[in-house]
Amino acid sequence: MSGLPTAETEVESQDDPGFQRISLGEIDPARSRHMWTRSAVDIDGDQVVVGQWDGTITAFETDSLEARWTSSHPDHVVGVAHFEGIETLGDGNETGKQVAVAGRGESGTIAAYDADSGDRHWSYETAADIGEPTSDRMFELPYVVCLEPAAPDSELAVYAAARRYERDGDRRRWHSTIYAFAPDGTVRWRYETDASPIALDLDDRGERLAVGYNRCPGAADTGLVVLEADIGSPLWTWDPGTEGERRVGDVAFDGDTLAVSSHGDKRGYLLGPRGAERWIVDLAVETEIGGELLYAYPNHTYANDGKFAFVTGNTYATDRRETESRHPNEHRIAVFDNGTLTWEASVGGFVHGLAADSETVVTPCAQNFRVRDPETHAVRRFDLESGPTETVPFEGVVTAAAIDGGRVAVIEEPVAYHDDCVVRGEHALSVGSLE
């Protein structure tokens, strides 16, 4: 346990008295445009687990932020999730909480660590299936994109999606595999394609696993595949039917329906059983402003009890990289009920991923690179029924968040915008209440 951060020396309060913060050490400042995922966090009851770019995994007490244990992952850590696993392998197979860790690196390793001790129970190198990197460029490293815990009563433990990208001149290819792991780390099934997975979601009954693919340049030409969760067989597929390889941004089950954010046409869809389209809404479709044809990708969606939230990202133009104007619906959260907009609000800037629990949605805001206003750096809380409820500002950019009940954990990273080069914020974990 030597070298662990100590609560007595390094924990401090945020400006908001409901939060405490602990430093996570040094990391290069982000720049104006948002960077790749460099931190991950998950909260489960009295424990918060943080994964860092250097492979360090640390478990903290939720209330005191005292470090319980630390471990090391073979790759850069890009995702963490608690799940029910096996506490003592080969000696009674007692069930116990474990932490799944997703990696990005030479091996694209997913591993399971004991939630109480940090001991590694099992690991799997996804590069054995999707291939080893053909260069050392970041975007070509094997990447475990998503983790999704299995249903509590399932014989499985966790699902994962891994992908690898390669480019040879004008030829671009993706290799990907969806996995179902047993509690002891055995791969129960695989589903392989030449598309790029971006999202997983399991329905409440644990029977169907939705897989969203954001790029489909090859033979696999559908942006959504719904798999039978216990055996991995396709049940049905759906696609926005748009030209080009861009397809789906995120997926979210709500009972028998499935919400989908489309990268293809920048709309939101609600699908019924077998993919029947219930309704379609415009989110950030191509819009002409000042002679520019602008759009923004709907990157995230969340569904609960008939309410559907969609979050959009940065403005882009159809024919250029830079833009003079901004899409009116960029960096927006919009909530719909039966296809009717009930409320909308700004999320301030680019959101790497949502944290949600029942009626609460939390958005960690990173860079707003076209505005570059540090006042937008914050974690924001929304009520699905009524809209914005609270904003907690941060000096740096907030790149990850997790929520469990009334507690939220967020990761802050330092940022230095290119036009002033002032370093704002630090690499830190903050935990508190948004009540």
C-alpha positions in Angstrom: 0.0 0.0 0.0 3.0 2.3 0.0 2.8 5.3 -2.3 -1.0 5.6 -2.0 -2.4 9.1 -1.7 -3.4 9.9 1.9 -6.7 11.6 2.8 -5.0 13.5 5.6 -2.5 15.3 3.4 -4.1 15.5 0.0 -7.9 15.7 0.3 -9.3 19.2 0.1 -12.8 20.7 -0.3 -14.2 22.1 -3.5 -15.7 25.5 -3.6 -19.0 23.6 -3.2 -19.0 22.3 0.4 -20.6 19.1 -0.7 -17.5 17.9 -2.6 -14.1 16.7 -1.6 -11.1 16.4 -3.9 -7.9 14.4 -4.1 -5.1 14.9 -6.5 -4.3 12.1 -9.0 -0.8 13.3 -9.9 0.6 14.8 -13.1 -0.9 14.6 -16.6 -0.3 16.7 -19.7 -2.9 19.4 -20.0 -5.6 19.0 -22.6 -5.6 21.5 -25.4 -8.4 23.3 -27.2 -9.9 20.3 -28.9 -11.0 17.5 -26.7 -8.5 14.6 -26.3 -9.0 10.9 -26.3 -10.2 9.2 -23.1 -7.4 9.4 -20.5 -9.3 8.8 -17.2 -12.1 6.6 -16.0 -14.2 6.4 -12.8 -17.0 4.3 -11.3 -18.7 4.6 -7.9 -20.4 1.7 -6.1 -21.7 2.3 -2.6 -18.8 3.1 -0.3 -16.1 2.7 -3.0 -14.9 4.8 -5.9 -12.5 3.3 -8.4 -10.4 5.5 -10.7 -8.4 4.4 -13.7 -5.6 6.5 -15.1 -3.7 6.9 -18.4 -0.5 5.4 -16.9 -2.4 2.2 -16.0 -2.8 2.9 -12.3 -6.1 1.8 -10.8 -7.0 3.1 -7.3 -9.9 2.4 -5.1 -11.0 5.1 -2.6 -13.4 5.3 0.3 -16.4 7.3 -1.0 -16.7 9.5 2.1 -13.1 10.1 3.2 -11.3 9.5 -0.1 -8.8 7.4 1.8 -7.1 5.0 -0.7 -8.0 1.4 -0.1 -5.7 -0.2 -2.7 -3.9 0.4 -5.9 -3.1 -1.9 -8.8 -1.6 -1.7 -12.3 -3.3 -2.5 -15.6 -1.2 -3.5 -18.7 -2.6 -0.7 -20.9 -3.9 2.8 -20.6 -7.1 2.6 -18.5 -10.1 3.9 -20.4 -13.0 2.3 -18.6 -14.0 0.8 -15.2 -17.2 -0.9 -14.0 -18.2 -2.9 -10.9 -19.8 -6.3 -11.4 -20.6 -9.5 -9.5 -17.7 -11.9 -10.0 -15.9 -14.7 -8.2 -14.2 -13.9 -4.9 -12.1 -17.0 -4.5 -11.2 -18.9 -7.6 -10.9 -22.6 -7.2 -12.0 -22.6 -3.6 -15.8 -22.7 -3.4 -16.4 -20.1 -6.2 -18.0 -17.7 -3.8 -19.5 -14.7 -5.5 -18.2 -11.3 -4.8 -17.8 -7.8 -6.2 -15.1 -7.2 -8.8 -14.0 -4.3 -11.0 -13.7 -4.7 -14.7 -11.0 -2.5 -16.3 -10.9 -1.7 -20.0 -7.6 -0.9 -21.7 -6.2 0.8 -24.7 -2.8 -0.2 -25.8 -0.7 -2.9 -27.4 -2.8 -5.7 -26.1 -6.2 -4.1 -25.6 -6.6 -5.9 -22.2 -9.7 -6.3 -20.2 -9.1 -7.5 -16.7 -11.1 -8.1 -13.5 -9.7 -7.0 -10.1 -11.0 -7.9 -6.6 -13.0 -4.9 -5.3 -11.8 -5.5 -1.8 -8.1 -6.1 -2.4 -7.2 -5.0 -5.9 -5.8 -8.4 -6.8 -6.2 -9.3 -10.4 -8.5 -12.3 -10.9 -8.3 -12.7 -14.6 -7.3 -10.8 -17.8 -7.9 -11.2 -21.5 -6.0 -9.6 -24.4 -8.5 -8.6 -27.1 -5.6 -8.2 -29.6 -5.7 -12.0 -30.0 -9.1 -11.5 -31.8 -9.0 -8.0 -33.3 -5.3 -8.1 -34.2 -2.1 -6.3 -33.0 -1.6 -2.7 -33.9 0.1 -2.0 -37.3 1.6 1.3 -36.0 2.2 3.0 -32.6 -0.3 5.8 -33.4 -2.9 6.2 -30.7 -5.9 5.7 -33.0 -4.5 2.3 -34.1 -4.0 0.8 -30.7 -6.5 -2.0 -29.7 -9.2 -0.3 -27.7 -11.8 -1.8 -25.2 -14.5 0.8 -25.9 -17.3 -0.3 -23.7 -18.1 -2.3 -20.5 -21.6 -3.4 -19.6 -22.2 -5.5 -16.4 -24.5 -8.5 -16.9 -27.8 -8.8 -15.1 -27.5 -9.8 -11.4 -29.1 -13.2 -11.9 -27.2 -14.0 -15.1 -24.5 -16.7 -15.4 -22.4 -14.1 -17.1 -20.5 -11.3 -15.5 -19.7 -8.5 -17.9 -19.9 -7.6 -21.6 -17.3 -5.7 -23.5 -16.7 -4.2 -27.0 -13.2 -4.0 -28.5 -12.0 -2.5 -31.7 -8.9 -1.8 -33.7 -8.4 0.6 -36.6 -5.8 0.4 -39.3 -5.0 2.6 -42.3 -2.9 1.8 -45.4 -2.9 4.8 -47.7 -6.6 5.4 -48.6 -7.7 2.0 -47.3 -9.2 2.1 -43.8 -10.4 -0.9 -41.9 -12.0 -1.7 -38.5 -11.8 -5.0 -36.7 -14.1 -5.5 -33.7 -15.4 -8.1 -31.3 -18.2 -8.1 -28.7 -17.5 -10.3 -25.7 -19.5 -12.0 -23.0 -17.3 -13.0 -20.0 -18.2 -15.5 -17.3 -17.4 -14.6 -13.7 -14.1 -16.6 -13.9 -13.0 -14.7 -17.1 -14.0 -17.4 -19.6 -15.3 -16.0 -22.9 -18.8 -17.5 -23.3 -19.4 -16.0 -26.7 -17.9 -13.5 -29.3 -19.6 -11.5 -32.0 -17.2 -10.2 -34.6 -17.6 -7.6 -37.4 -15.5 -5.2 -39.5 -17.5 -2.2 -38.1 -16.5 0.1 -35.2 -18.5 -0.4 -32.0 -19.2 2.7 -29.9 -22.0 1.7 -27.4 -23.5 -1.2 -25.5 -26.7 -1.4 -23.5 -28.4 -4.3 -21.8 -32.2 -4.3 -21.3 -33.7 -4.5 -17.8 -34.4 -8.2 -18.1 -30.9 -9.0 -19.1 -32.2 -10.7 -22.3 -31.1 -8.3 -25.1 -27.8 -6.6 -25.7 -27.8 -3.6 -28.1 -24.6 -2.8 -29.9 -24.2 0.6 -31.7 -21.6 1.0 -34.4 -20.5 4.5 -35.3 -18.7 3.6 -38.5 -19.6 0.9 -41.0 -17.1 1.0 -43.9 -17.0 -2.7 -44.7 -19.2 -5.7 -45.1 -21.1 -5.2 -41.8 -23.4 -2.4 -43.0 -25.9 -1.9 -40.1 -25.4 0.6 -37.3 -27.3 -1.3 -34.7 -27.4 -5.0 -33.8 -29.4 -6.4 -31.0 -28.0 -9.7 -29.7 -29.4 -12.5 -27.5 -27.6 -11.7 -24.3 -26.9 -15.2 -23.1 -25.6 -16.7 -26.4 -24.7 -13.7 -28.6 -27.0 -14.6 -31.6 -28.4 -11.6 -33.5 -32.1 -11.0 -32.9 -32.6 -8.0 -35.2 -30.7 -5.1 -36.8 -31.5 -1.5 -37.8 -29.7 1.3 -39.7 -30.6 4.9 -40.3 -30.2 4.2 -44.0 -27.8 7.1 -44.6 -24.9 7.4 -47.1 -21.4 7.0 -45.9 -19.9 5.1 -43.0 -21.3 7.1 -40.1 -24.2 5.4 -38.4 -25.0 5.3 -34.6 -23.7 7.3 -31.7 -25.4 5.7 -28.7 -28.2 3.3 -27.6 -30.4 3.0 -24.6 -33.1 0.5 -23.7 -36.4 1.5 -21.9 -38.6 -1.5 -21.5 -39.3 -3.0 -24.9 -38.2 0.1 -26.7 -34.7 1.3 -27.7 -33.5 4.9 -28.2 -30.8 5.5 -30.8 -28.9 8.6 -31.6 -27.9 8.6 -35.2 -24.6 9.9 -36.5 -25.8 9.3 -40.0 -28.6 11.9 -40.2 -28.1 13.6 -36.7 -31.5 12.5 -35.5 -32.9 10.6 -32.6 -35.0 7.4 -33.0 -37.2 5.4 -30.8 -37.5 1.8 -31.9 -40.0 -0.8 -30.9 -39.5 -4.6 -30.9 -37.6 -5.9 -34.0 -36.6 -2.3 -34.9 -40.0 -0.8 -35.8 -39.6 3.0 -35.8 -42.0 4.6 -33.2 -40.8 8.2 -33.7 -38.0 10.3 -35.2 -36.8 13.7 -33.9 -34.3 16.2 -35.4 -31.4 16.8 -33.0 -28.6 18.6 -34.9 -29.4 18.0 -38.6 -27.6 19.9 -41.3 -28.5 23.6 -41.1 -27.3 26.5 -43.3 -26.0 29.5 -41.3 -24.1 32.3 -43.0 -23.4 30.2 -46.1 -22.1 27.3 -44.1 -23.8 23.9 -43.9 -23.4 23.0 -40.2 -24.2 19.9 -38.1 -23.4 18.3 -34.7 -23.2 14.6 -33.8 -25.8 13.3 -31.3 -23.2 11.4 -29.1 -25.2 10.2 -26.1 -28.7 9.0 -25.1 -30.3 8.0 -21.9 -33.8 6.5 -21.4 -35.9 6.0 -18.3 -39.7 5.5 -17.8 -40.8 7.0 -21.1 -38.3 9.9 -21.1 -35.5 10.1 -23.6 -32.5 12.4 -23.4 -30.1 13.1 -26.2 -26.8 15.1 -25.9 -25.1 16.6 -28.9 -21.4 17.5 -29.5 -19.3 19.9 -31.4 -20.3 21.9 -34.5 -18.8 20.8 -37.8 -19.2 22.0 -41.4 -19.9 19.6 -44.3 -17.1 21.0 -46.5 -14.4 22.4 -44.1 -12.8 21.8 -40.7 -13.2 25.3 -39.2 -16.5 27.1 -39.0 -17.5 30.8 -38.6 -20.7 30.0 -36.9 -22.1 27.3 -34.5 -24.9 24.9 -34.9 -27.9 26.2 -32.8 -28.2 22.7 -31.2 -24.6 22.0 -30.4 -23.7 21.0 -26.8 -27.4 20.6 -26.0 -29.3 18.1 -23.9 -32.9 17.6 -25.2 -35.5 15.4 -23.5 -38.5 13.9 -25.3 -41.7 12.2 -24.2 -43.5 10.3 -27.0 -41.5 12.2 -29.6 -42.4 15.6 -28.2 -39.7 17.9 -26.8 -40.4 18.5 -23.1 -37.3 20.6 -22.3 -33.8 21.5 -23.6 -30.7 23.1 -22.0 -27.0 23.7 -22.7 -24.4 21.3 -21.4 -21.7 24.0 -21.9 -19.2 22.1 -24.1 -18.1 18.6 -25.2 -19.4 15.8 -23.0 -17.3 12.6 -23.1 -20.0 10.4 -21.5 -23.2 10.6 -19.4 -23.7 9.4 -15.9 -27.3 8.6 -15.0 -29.4 7.0 -12.3 -33.2 6.8 -12.5 -34.4 10.4 -13.0 -31.0 12.0 -12.7 -28.6 12.7 -15.6 -25.1 14.2 -15.0 -23.0 15.7 -17.7 -19.2 16.2 -17.3 -18.3 19.1 -19.5 -14.9 19.3 -21.2 -13.7 21.7 -23.8 -15.9 24.1 -25.8 -13.1 24.6 -28.3 -14.9 27.2 -30.4 -15.7 29.5 -27.5 -12.8 28.5 -25.1 -14.6 29.9 -22.1 -13.4 28.4 -18.8 -16.7 29.3 -17.2 -18.3 26.4 -19.1 -16.1 23.8 -17.2 -18.5 22.1 -14.9 -20.5 19.1 -14.0 -24.2 19.6 -14.5 -27.2 17.8 -13.0 -30.5 17.5 -14.8 -33.8 16.0 -13.8 -35.5 14.1 -16.6 -38.9 15.5 -15.7 -38.1 19.2 -15.0 -34.7 20.0 -16.5 -31.5 21.7 -15.1 -31.2 21.5 -11.3 -27.5 22.2 -10.4 -24.2 23.2 -11.8 -20.8 22.7 -10.0 -18.0 24.6 -11.7 -14.4 23.3 -12.1 -11.3 25.1 -13.0 -10.1 22.4 -15.3 -12.2 20.3 -17.8 -14.4 17.5 -16.5 -13.8 14.4 -18.5 -15.6 11.6 -16.7 -18.4 11.1 -14.2 -20.2 8.3 -12.3 -23.3 8.3 -10.1 -24.7 6.0 -7.5 -27.7 7.1 -5.6 -27.2 10.6 -4.4 -23.4 10.5 -4.8 -21.4 11.5 -7.8 -17.7 11.1 -8.7 -16.0 13.2 -11.3 -12.5 13.4 -12.9 -11.0 16.8 -13.6 -8.1 17.2 -16.0 -5.9 20.4 -16.6 -6.4 22.3 -19.8 -4.4 24.9 -21.7 -6.3 26.6 -24.5 -4.0 27.3 -27.5 -4.8 31.0 -27.6 -3.7 31.9 -24.0 -1.7 28.8 -22.9 -2.7 29.3 -19.2 -2.9 25.9 -17.5 -6.2 25.7 -15.6 -7.2 23.0 -13.1 -5.4 19.7 -12.2 -5.8 16.0 -12.5 -8.1 15.2 -9.6 -11.0 13.1 -8.3 -13.9 14.9 -6.7 -16.7 13.1 -4.9 -19.8 14.6 -3.4 -23.5 15.1 -3.5 -25.6 16.9 -6.1 -28.6 16.9 -3.9 
